Amino acid sequence: MAKKLFWGMAIICFLITVAFALSGPALAEEKPMIFGLLLVGPYNDHGWSQAHFDGGKYVEEKVPGTKMIYIDKVNPADRPGVTIPQLVDDMVEKGAKLIIANSDDMKDGTREAAQMHPDVHFIHISGDDVLTGKASKNLSNLMGRMEYGKMMAGFVAAHTTKTGKIGYLGPLINEETRRLAASAYLGAKYAWEIVLKKAPKDLKFQVTWIGFWFNIPGVTADPTQVAENFYNTGFDVVISGIDTTEAVVVAKQKKQQGKNVWAIPYDYLGACGGASDVCLGVPYFNWGPEYVKFIKASLSGNWKSEWVWQGPDWGDINNPDTSAVGFAAGPALAESVKNALAAFTSGLGKGKIDLFKGPLNYQDGSTFIKAGETADDKQIWYMEQLLEGMAGQSSAK
């Protein structure tokens, strides 16, 4: 009896050992793939950073076994003296295998962190290290072709303005912000001159920069005051290029005071919220689908260092699963303008309308694109000035 009990216990122990051995890899596979987000602004800013945060949530939904961690307000005002490598070290200690840095001014720090952590994958948003050859093999760049969204913003602004005066509320001045402001101007110019057949001299497009992506009291110009100044001086449509919603907030206030004004916020699909009577629409980023591609490449071992400048899904620019950028028509947009916008969008998608076709001059009169030529990606990406016909600074110097 004792012998049978012994062998019975031995068999049970053997089976338990085999079961644990077989289940070991499965248990290991259940450990989540952690990815980190470094956000320049608050995660709930109704703008740039929230669009990225929502993109991270999209990854968690679409890619089983992933988990997002994030640090927001990564900027000199909110975190003085804190460096990107320091924040990356913290995320890596928490298990992050891929880290996304979402601001142009994180470029140098992200490059340094990528070199320090060769086994971690990095995505720098809006950067160009891959283009310039400065990127290590574990670093990629990603940006949406928001130029199209800004063209649409300018197009509806020109169709809506009653005064012919369009204001552009800009952040800091760099190549990215110049080309986006210029794209809005080209969209407005096309609508004004080609569609509406109005005289070029009767359209005014003014760019005013605040000095950063959002308001930093005592450091930047106050975007609320800049927007108010636009509306108080006859500009009846303000296109925002900053991360936050001051333009549409001020427009709503002016509307309540009896002014006939409108605004076009930026970055985030929900930016029109609470301002239905003044919001013409919003050009927005949809980061989720591209994030998913990078995450899956990292998980599968198919990662490669690449520069991705992803455009809209022209079949449906507002498809949440396929389009990197979109334009959501706002409640205040007239039905006739919606129809005109649909035709304009179709023309852009089919290549029948190309607003970066020459002749185009820089603000100082020098040639940007010669007659008969079309700007290539690098010419657009590295735009050196605003364009002829635009008012405002081309350089911070």
SEVEXKE-768039 format. One record per residue (C-alpha): residue in one letter; z, y, x. Coordinates in steps of 0.25 Angstrom, whole numbers, plus 5000, padded with zeros to 4 digits. Example, Ala and Ser with C-alpha at 12.3 -4.5 7.8 and 13.67 -1.06 7.14 Angstrom:
# SEVEXKE-768039
<code = A, Z = 5031, Y = 4982, X = 5049>
<code = S, Z = 5029, Y = 4996, X = 5055>
***
This chain:
# SEVEXKE-768039
<code = M, Z = 5000, Y = 5000, X = 5000>
<code = A, Z = 5004, Y = 5009, X = 5011>
<code = K, Z = 4990, Y = 5006, X = 5018>
<code = K, Z = 4982, Y = 5009, X = 5006>
<code = L, Z = 4990, Y = 5023, X = 5004>
<code = F, Z = 4987, Y = 5026, X = 5019>
<code = W, Z = 4972, Y = 5024, X = 5017>
<code = G, Z = 4972, Y = 5031, X = 5004>
<code = M, Z = 4978, Y = 5043, X = 5010>
<code = A, Z = 4969, Y = 5042, X = 5022>
<code = I, Z = 4957, Y = 5042, X = 5013>
<code = I, Z = 4962, Y = 5054, X = 5006>
<code = C, Z = 4964, Y = 5062, X = 5018>
<code = F, Z = 4950, Y = 5058, X = 5023>
<code = L, Z = 4944, Y = 5063, X = 5011>
<code = I, Z = 4952, Y = 5076, X = 5011>
<code = T, Z = 4948, Y = 5078, X = 5025>
<code = V, Z = 4933, Y = 5076, X = 5022>
<code = A, Z = 4934, Y = 5085, X = 5010>
<code = F, Z = 4940, Y = 5096, X = 5018>
<code = A, Z = 4929, Y = 5094, X = 5029>
<code = L, Z = 4918, Y = 5095, X = 5019>
<code = S, Z = 4924, Y = 5107, X = 5011>
<code = G, Z = 4926, Y = 5115, X = 5024>
<code = P, Z = 4912, Y = 5121, X = 5025>
<code = A, Z = 4912, Y = 5124, X = 5010>
<code = L, Z = 4925, Y = 5131, X = 5011>
<code = A, Z = 4920, Y = 5139, X = 5023>
<code = E, Z = 4908, Y = 5143, X = 5015>
<code = E, Z = 4916, Y = 5149, X = 5004>
<code = K, Z = 4921, Y = 5160, X = 5014>
<code = P, Z = 4915, Y = 5173, X = 5010>
<code = M, Z = 4904, Y = 5180, X = 5018>
<code = I, Z = 4911, Y = 5194, X = 5019>
<code = F, Z = 4902, Y = 5206, X = 5021>
<code = G, Z = 4907, Y = 5220, X = 5023>
<code = L, Z = 4903, Y = 5234, X = 5018>
<code = L, Z = 4906, Y = 5247, X = 5025>
<code = L, Z = 4904, Y = 5258, X = 5015>
<code = V, Z = 4903, Y = 5273, X = 5019>
<code = G, Z = 4908, Y = 5277, X = 5006>
<code = P, Z = 4918, Y = 5272, X = 4995>
<code = Y, Z = 4913, Y = 5259, X = 4989>
<code = N, Z = 4913, Y = 5265, X = 4975>
<code = D, Z = 4906, Y = 5278, X = 4979>
<code = H, Z = 4895, Y = 5276, X = 4968>
<code = G, Z = 4886, Y = 5278, X = 4979>
<code = W, Z = 4881, Y = 5272, X = 4993>
<code = S, Z = 4894, Y = 5264, X = 4996>
<code = Q, Z = 4896, Y = 5258, X = 4982>
<code = A, Z = 4881, Y = 5254, X = 4982>
<code = H, Z = 4884, Y = 5246, X = 4995>
<code = F, Z = 4897, Y = 5241, X = 4989>
<code = D, Z = 4890, Y = 5236, X = 4977>
<code = G, Z = 4880, Y = 5229, X = 4986>
<code = G, Z = 4891, Y = 5221, X = 4992>
<code = K, Z = 4896, Y = 5217, X = 4979>
<code = Y, Z = 4882, Y = 5212, X = 4976>
<code = V, Z = 4882, Y = 5204, X = 4988>
<code = E, Z = 4895, Y = 5197, X = 4983>
<code = E, Z = 4889, Y = 5194, X = 4970>
<code = K, Z = 4876, Y = 5189, X = 4975>
<code = V, Z = 4880, Y = 5181, X = 4988>
<code = P, Z = 4891, Y = 5171, X = 4985>
<code = G, Z = 4902, Y = 5170, X = 4996>
<code = T, Z = 4901, Y = 5185, X = 5000>
<code = K, Z = 4912, Y = 5195, X = 5000>
<code = M, Z = 4911, Y = 5210, X = 5003>
<code = I, Z = 4922, Y = 5218, X = 5010>
<code = Y, Z = 4920, Y = 5233, X = 5012>
<code = I, Z = 4925, Y = 5246, X = 5018>
<code = D, Z = 4921, Y = 5259, X = 5012>
<code = K, Z = 4922, Y = 5274, X = 5015>
<code = V, Z = 4917, Y = 5271, X = 5029>
<code = N, Z = 4915, Y = 5285, X = 5034>
<code = P, Z = 4922, Y = 5295, X = 5043>
<code = A, Z = 4929, Y = 5302, X = 5032>
<code = D, Z = 4936, Y = 5290, X = 5026>
<code = R, Z = 4938, Y = 5282, X = 5038>
<code = P, Z = 4938, Y = 5292, X = 5050>
<code = G, Z = 4938, Y = 5285, X = 5064>
<code = V, Z = 4934, Y = 5271, X = 5058>
<code = T, Z = 4922, Y = 5264, X = 5064>
<code = I, Z = 4912, Y = 5254, X = 5058>
<code = P, Z = 4915, Y = 5244, X = 5069>
<code = Q, Z = 4930, Y = 5245, X = 5065>
<code = L, Z = 4927, Y = 5242, X = 5050>
<code = V, Z = 4917, Y = 5231, X = 5053>
<code = D, Z = 4928, Y = 5224, X = 5062>
<code = D, Z = 4937, Y = 5225, X = 5050>
<code = M, Z = 4927, Y = 5218, X = 5041>
<code = V, Z = 4923, Y = 5208, X = 5051>
<code = E, Z = 4938, Y = 5204, X = 5052>
<code = K, Z = 4938, Y = 5202, X = 5037>
<code = G, Z = 4926, Y = 5192, X = 5038>
<code = A, Z = 4914, Y = 5201, X = 5036>
<code = K, Z = 4901, Y = 5195, X = 5041>
<code = L, Z = 4892, Y = 5206, X = 5037>
<code = I, Z = 4895, Y = 5221, X = 5036>
<code = I, Z = 4887, Y = 5232, X = 5029>
<code = A, Z = 4889, Y = 5246, X = 5034>
<code = N, Z = 4883, Y = 5256, X = 5023>
<code = S, Z = 4881, Y = 5269, X = 5030>
<code = D, Z = 4872, Y = 5275, X = 5040>
<code = D, Z = 4883, Y = 5281, X = 5048>
<code = M, Z = 4889, Y = 5267, X = 5050>
<code = K, Z = 4877, Y = 5264, X = 5059>
<code = D, Z = 4883, Y = 5264, X = 5073>
<code = G, Z = 4896, Y = 5258, X = 5069>
<code = T, Z = 4888, Y = 5246, X = 5062>
<code = R, Z = 4880, Y = 5244, X = 5074>
<code = E, Z = 4892, Y = 5243, X = 5083>
<code = A, Z = 4899, Y = 5234, X = 5073>
<code = A, Z = 4887, Y = 5225, X = 5072>
<code = Q, Z = 4887, Y = 5223, X = 5087>
<code = M, Z = 4902, Y = 5220, X = 5087>
<code = H, Z = 4901, Y = 5209, X = 5077>
<code = P, Z = 4888, Y = 5202, X = 5079>
<code = D, Z = 4892, Y = 5191, X = 5070>
<code = V, Z = 4893, Y = 5200, X = 5058>
<code = H, Z = 4881, Y = 5206, X = 5051>
<code = F, Z = 4879, Y = 5221, X = 5048>
<code = I, Z = 4871, Y = 5229, X = 5038>
<code = H, Z = 4870, Y = 5244, X = 5041>
<code = I, Z = 4865, Y = 5251, X = 5029>
<code = S, Z = 4855, Y = 5262, X = 5031>
<code = G, Z = 4855, Y = 5260, X = 5046>
<code = D, Z = 4843, Y = 5258, X = 5056>
<code = D, Z = 4849, Y = 5250, X = 5068>
<code = V, Z = 4839, Y = 5238, X = 5065>
<code = L, Z = 4828, Y = 5248, X = 5066>
<code = T, Z = 4832, Y = 5255, X = 5079>
<code = G, Z = 4836, Y = 5242, X = 5085>
<code = K, Z = 4851, Y = 5245, X = 5086>
<code = A, Z = 4855, Y = 5234, X = 5077>
<code = S, Z = 4862, Y = 5221, X = 5082>
<code = K, Z = 4857, Y = 5208, X = 5075>
<code = N, Z = 4868, Y = 5208, X = 5065>
<code = L, Z = 4865, Y = 5222, X = 5060>
<code = S, Z = 4855, Y = 5225, X = 5049>
<code = N, Z = 4851, Y = 5238, X = 5042>
<code = L, Z = 4849, Y = 5240, X = 5027>
<code = M, Z = 4845, Y = 5252, X = 5018>
<code = G, Z = 4838, Y = 5253, X = 5005>
<code = R, Z = 4826, Y = 5261, X = 5003>
<code = M, Z = 4833, Y = 5272, X = 4995>
<code = E, Z = 4821, Y = 5281, X = 4998>
<code = Y, Z = 4815, Y = 5276, X = 4986>
<code = G, Z = 4827, Y = 5278, X = 4977>
<code = K, Z = 4828, Y = 5293, X = 4982>
<code = M, Z = 4813, Y = 5295, X = 4979>
<code = M, Z = 4816, Y = 5291, X = 4965>
<code = A, Z = 4828, Y = 5300, X = 4965>
<code = G, Z = 4819, Y = 5312, X = 4969>
<code = F, Z = 4809, Y = 5308, X = 4959>
<code = V, Z = 4818, Y = 5308, X = 4947>
<code = A, Z = 4825, Y = 5321, X = 4952>
<code = A, Z = 4811, Y = 5328, X = 4953>
<code = H, Z = 4808, Y = 5324, X = 4939>
<code = T, Z = 4821, Y = 5328, X = 4934>
<code = T, Z = 4824, Y = 5342, X = 4940>
<code = K, Z = 4821, Y = 5354, X = 4932>
<code = T, Z = 4823, Y = 5364, X = 4944>
<code = G, Z = 4815, Y = 5357, X = 4954>
<code = K, Z = 4827, Y = 5357, X = 4963>
<code = I, Z = 4833, Y = 5343, X = 4968>
<code = G, Z = 4845, Y = 5342, X = 4977>
<code = Y, Z = 4848, Y = 5331, X = 4986>
<code = L, Z = 4862, Y = 5328, X = 4990>
<code = G, Z = 4861, Y = 5322, X = 5004>
<code = P, Z = 4872, Y = 5315, X = 5012>
<code = L, Z = 4871, Y = 5317, X = 5028>
<code = I, Z = 4858, Y = 5319, X = 5035>
<code = N, Z = 4851, Y = 5307, X = 5041>
<code = E, Z = 4838, Y = 5299, X = 5041>
<code = E, Z = 4842, Y = 5291, X = 5029>
<code = T, Z = 4847, Y = 5303, X = 5020>
<code = R, Z = 4834, Y = 5311, X = 5024>
<code = R, Z = 4825, Y = 5300, X = 5020>
<code = L, Z = 4832, Y = 5298, X = 5007>
<code = A, Z = 4832, Y = 5313, X = 5003>
<code = A, Z = 4818, Y = 5314, X = 5007>
<code = S, Z = 4815, Y = 5302, X = 4998>
<code = A, Z = 4821, Y = 5309, X = 4986>
<code = Y, Z = 4813, Y = 5322, X = 4989>
<code = L, Z = 4800, Y = 5314, X = 4990>
<code = G, Z = 4803, Y = 5307, X = 4977>
<code = A, Z = 4806, Y = 5321, X = 4971>
<code = K, Z = 4793, Y = 5327, X = 4977>
<code = Y, Z = 4784, Y = 5316, X = 4972>
<code = A, Z = 4790, Y = 5318, X = 4958>
<code = W, Z = 4789, Y = 5333, X = 4958>
<code = E, Z = 4775, Y = 5334, X = 4964>
<code = I, Z = 4767, Y = 5321, X = 4960>
<code = V, Z = 4773, Y = 5317, X = 4947>
<code = L, Z = 4778, Y = 5330, X = 4941>
<code = K, Z = 4767, Y = 5339, X = 4948>
<code = K, Z = 4776, Y = 5350, X = 4951>
<code = A, Z = 4775, Y = 5360, X = 4963>
<code = P, Z = 4782, Y = 5355, X = 4976>
<code = K, Z = 4788, Y = 5369, X = 4978>
<code = D, Z = 4796, Y = 5368, X = 4965>
<code = L, Z = 4804, Y = 5356, X = 4970>
<code = K, Z = 4816, Y = 5358, X = 4979>
<code = F, Z = 4823, Y = 5347, X = 4985>
<code = Q, Z = 4836, Y = 5350, X = 4993>
<code = V, Z = 4844, Y = 5341, X = 5001>
<code = T, Z = 4859, Y = 5345, X = 5004>
<code = W, Z = 4867, Y = 5335, X = 5013>
<code = I, Z = 4882, Y = 5334, X = 5012>
<code = G, Z = 4884, Y = 5327, X = 5026>
<code = F, Z = 4888, Y = 5313, X = 5023>
<code = W, Z = 4886, Y = 5302, X = 5012>
<code = F, Z = 4897, Y = 5307, X = 5003>
<code = N, Z = 4907, Y = 5319, X = 5003>
<code = I, Z = 4917, Y = 5320, X = 5014>
<code = P, Z = 4925, Y = 5332, X = 5011>
<code = G, Z = 4925, Y = 5342, X = 5023>
<code = V, Z = 4914, Y = 5334, X = 5030>
<code = T, Z = 4902, Y = 5334, X = 5020>
<code = A, Z = 4896, Y = 5344, X = 5010>
<code = D, Z = 4902, Y = 5341, X = 4997>
<code = P, Z = 4891, Y = 5334, X = 4989>
<code = T, Z = 4897, Y = 5339, X = 4976>
<code = Q, Z = 4895, Y = 5353, X = 4980>
<code = V, Z = 4881, Y = 5350, X = 4985>
<code = A, Z = 4877, Y = 5344, X = 4972>
<code = E, Z = 4883, Y = 5356, X = 4965>
<code = N, Z = 4876, Y = 5366, X = 4973>
<code = F, Z = 4863, Y = 5359, X = 4970>
<code = Y, Z = 4865, Y = 5359, X = 4955>
<code = N, Z = 4870, Y = 5374, X = 4956>
<code = T, Z = 4857, Y = 5378, X = 4963>
<code = G, Z = 4847, Y = 5373, X = 4954>
<code = F, Z = 4845, Y = 5358, X = 4959>
<code = D, Z = 4846, Y = 5350, X = 4946>
<code = V, Z = 4844, Y = 5336, X = 4953>
<code = V, Z = 4852, Y = 5331, X = 4964>
<code = I, Z = 4849, Y = 5318, X = 4972>
<code = S, Z = 4861, Y = 5313, X = 4979>
<code = G, Z = 4859, Y = 5306, X = 4993>
<code = I, Z = 4874, Y = 5305, X = 4995>
<code = D, Z = 4883, Y = 5292, X = 4993>
<code = T, Z = 4891, Y = 5298, X = 4981>
<code = T, Z = 4889, Y = 5304, X = 4967>
<code = E, Z = 4892, Y = 5319, X = 4968>
<code = A, Z = 4877, Y = 5323, X = 4964>
<code = V, Z = 4878, Y = 5316, X = 4951>
<code = V, Z = 4893, Y = 5320, X = 4948>
<code = V, Z = 4889, Y = 5335, X = 4950>
<code = A, Z = 4877, Y = 5334, X = 4942>
<code = K, Z = 4885, Y = 5328, X = 4930>
<code = Q, Z = 4895, Y = 5340, X = 4932>
<code = K, Z = 4883, Y = 5350, X = 4932>
<code = K, Z = 4877, Y = 5343, X = 4920>
<code = Q, Z = 4890, Y = 5345, X = 4912>
<code = Q, Z = 4890, Y = 5360, X = 4916>
<code = G, Z = 4876, Y = 5361, X = 4909>
<code = K, Z = 4867, Y = 5359, X = 4921>
<code = N, Z = 4854, Y = 5351, X = 4920>
<code = V, Z = 4856, Y = 5343, X = 4933>
<code = W, Z = 4854, Y = 5329, X = 4938>
<code = A, Z = 4858, Y = 5320, X = 4950>
<code = I, Z = 4853, Y = 5307, X = 4957>
<code = P, Z = 4865, Y = 5300, X = 4964>
<code = Y, Z = 4862, Y = 5290, X = 4975>
<code = D, Z = 4866, Y = 5276, X = 4981>
<code = Y, Z = 4873, Y = 5269, X = 4969>
<code = L, Z = 4867, Y = 5263, X = 4956>
<code = G, Z = 4879, Y = 5268, X = 4948>
<code = A, Z = 4879, Y = 5283, X = 4954>
<code = C, Z = 4874, Y = 5289, X = 4940>
<code = G, Z = 4887, Y = 5284, X = 4934>
<code = G, Z = 4893, Y = 5295, X = 4925>
<code = A, Z = 4882, Y = 5305, X = 4926>
<code = S, Z = 4872, Y = 5300, X = 4917>
<code = D, Z = 4867, Y = 5314, X = 4912>
<code = V, Z = 4863, Y = 5318, X = 4926>
<code = C, Z = 4860, Y = 5306, X = 4934>
<code = L, Z = 4845, Y = 5304, X = 4936>
<code = G, Z = 4847, Y = 5291, X = 4943>
<code = V, Z = 4851, Y = 5285, X = 4956>
<code = P, Z = 4844, Y = 5279, X = 4968>
<code = Y, Z = 4853, Y = 5268, X = 4973>
<code = F, Z = 4855, Y = 5257, X = 4983>
<code = N, Z = 4857, Y = 5242, X = 4979>
<code = W, Z = 4862, Y = 5235, X = 4992>
<code = G, Z = 4866, Y = 5222, X = 4986>
<code = P, Z = 4853, Y = 5214, X = 4987>
<code = E, Z = 4851, Y = 5218, X = 5002>
<code = Y, Z = 4865, Y = 5215, X = 5005>
<code = V, Z = 4863, Y = 5201, X = 4999>
<code = K, Z = 4851, Y = 5199, X = 5008>
<code = F, Z = 4859, Y = 5203, X = 5021>
<code = I, Z = 4871, Y = 5195, X = 5017>
<code = K, Z = 4863, Y = 5182, X = 5014>
<code = A, Z = 4856, Y = 5184, X = 5027>
<code = S, Z = 4869, Y = 5185, X = 5034>
<code = L, Z = 4875, Y = 5172, X = 5027>
<code = S, Z = 4862, Y = 5164, X = 5029>
<code = G, Z = 4861, Y = 5167, X = 5044>
<code = N, Z = 4848, Y = 5175, X = 5042>
<code = W, Z = 4853, Y = 5188, X = 5046>
<code = K, Z = 4844, Y = 5197, X = 5053>
<code = S, Z = 4845, Y = 5212, X = 5058>
<code = E, Z = 4836, Y = 5220, X = 5049>
<code = W, Z = 4833, Y = 5234, X = 5044>
<code = V, Z = 4831, Y = 5233, X = 5029>
<code = W, Z = 4827, Y = 5245, X = 5021>
<code = Q, Z = 4826, Y = 5239, X = 5007>
<code = G, Z = 4818, Y = 5246, X = 4996>
<code = P, Z = 4819, Y = 5244, X = 4981>
<code = D, Z = 4814, Y = 5232, X = 4973>
<code = W, Z = 4802, Y = 5239, X = 4967>
<code = G, Z = 4802, Y = 5229, X = 4956>
<code = D, Z = 4815, Y = 5234, X = 4951>
<code = I, Z = 4822, Y = 5245, X = 4959>
<code = N, Z = 4835, Y = 5243, X = 4952>
<code = N, Z = 4836, Y = 5228, X = 4953>
<code = P, Z = 4850, Y = 5225, X = 4958>
<code = D, Z = 4846, Y = 5213, X = 4965>
<code = T, Z = 4833, Y = 5217, X = 4972>
<code = S, Z = 4832, Y = 5232, X = 4974>
<code = A, Z = 4839, Y = 5239, X = 4986>
<code = V, Z = 4837, Y = 5253, X = 4980>
<code = G, Z = 4836, Y = 5258, X = 4966>
<code = F, Z = 4835, Y = 5270, X = 4957>
<code = A, Z = 4843, Y = 5269, X = 4944>
<code = A, Z = 4838, Y = 5280, X = 4934>
<code = G, Z = 4849, Y = 5288, X = 4929>
<code = P, Z = 4853, Y = 5292, X = 4915>
<code = A, Z = 4848, Y = 5306, X = 4916>
<code = L, Z = 4834, Y = 5302, X = 4921>
<code = A, Z = 4824, Y = 5306, X = 4910>
<code = E, Z = 4815, Y = 5295, X = 4905>
<code = S, Z = 4803, Y = 5301, X = 4909>
<code = V, Z = 4808, Y = 5302, X = 4923>
<code = K, Z = 4812, Y = 5287, X = 4923>
<code = N, Z = 4797, Y = 5284, X = 4920>
<code = A, Z = 4792, Y = 5293, X = 4931>
<code = L, Z = 4802, Y = 5286, X = 4940>
<code = A, Z = 4798, Y = 5272, X = 4937>
<code = A, Z = 4783, Y = 5276, X = 4940>
<code = F, Z = 4788, Y = 5282, X = 4953>
<code = T, Z = 4796, Y = 5270, X = 4957>
<code = S, Z = 4785, Y = 5261, X = 4954>
<code = G, Z = 4776, Y = 5270, X = 4963>
<code = L, Z = 4786, Y = 5269, X = 4974>
<code = G, Z = 4787, Y = 5254, X = 4973>
<code = K, Z = 4772, Y = 5251, X = 4973>
<code = G, Z = 4770, Y = 5260, X = 4984>
<code = K, Z = 4761, Y = 5270, X = 4976>
<code = I, Z = 4771, Y = 5281, X = 4979>
<code = D, Z = 4775, Y = 5283, X = 4993>
<code = L, Z = 4783, Y = 5296, X = 4996>
<code = F, Z = 4784, Y = 5294, X = 5011>
<code = K, Z = 4769, Y = 5295, X = 5012>
<code = G, Z = 4764, Y = 5307, X = 5020>
<code = P, Z = 4762, Y = 5319, X = 5022>
<code = L, Z = 4777, Y = 5321, X = 5023>
<code = N, Z = 4784, Y = 5332, X = 5031>
<code = Y, Z = 4798, Y = 5333, X = 5036>
<code = Q, Z = 4806, Y = 5345, X = 5032>
<code = D, Z = 4802, Y = 5353, X = 5044>
<code = G, Z = 4787, Y = 5351, X = 5041>
<code = S, Z = 4785, Y = 5340, X = 5052>
<code = T, Z = 4777, Y = 5328, X = 5048>
<code = F, Z = 4785, Y = 5316, X = 5042>
<code = I, Z = 4774, Y = 5308, X = 5037>
<code = K, Z = 4759, Y = 5311, X = 5039>
<code = A, Z = 4749, Y = 5312, X = 5028>
<code = G, Z = 4744, Y = 5298, X = 5024>
<code = E, Z = 4755, Y = 5291, X = 5031>
<code = T, Z = 4768, Y = 5284, X = 5025>
<code = A, Z = 4781, Y = 5284, X = 5031>
<code = D, Z = 4786, Y = 5271, X = 5037>
<code = D, Z = 4800, Y = 5266, X = 5035>
<code = K, Z = 4805, Y = 5272, X = 5049>
<code = Q, Z = 4799, Y = 5286, X = 5046>
<code = I, Z = 4807, Y = 5286, X = 5032>
<code = W, Z = 4819, Y = 5280, X = 5038>
<code = Y, Z = 4820, Y = 5290, X = 5050>
<code = M, Z = 4816, Y = 5302, X = 5042>
<code = E, Z = 4819, Y = 5314, X = 5051>
<code = Q, Z = 4820, Y = 5326, X = 5041>
<code = L, Z = 4819, Y = 5329, X = 5026>
<code = L, Z = 4805, Y = 5331, X = 5021>
<code = E, Z = 4797, Y = 5344, X = 5019>
<code = G, Z = 4801, Y = 5349, X = 5005>
<code = M, Z = 4815, Y = 5345, X = 5006>
<code = A, Z = 4826, Y = 5356, X = 5008>
<code = G, Z = 4839, Y = 5352, X = 5016>
<code = Q, Z = 4843, Y = 5348, X = 5030>
<code = S, Z = 4835, Y = 5337, X = 5037>
<code = S, Z = 4846, Y = 5336, X = 5048>
<code = A, Z = 4861, Y = 5338, X = 5049>
<code = K, Z = 4859, Y = 5346, X = 5062>
***
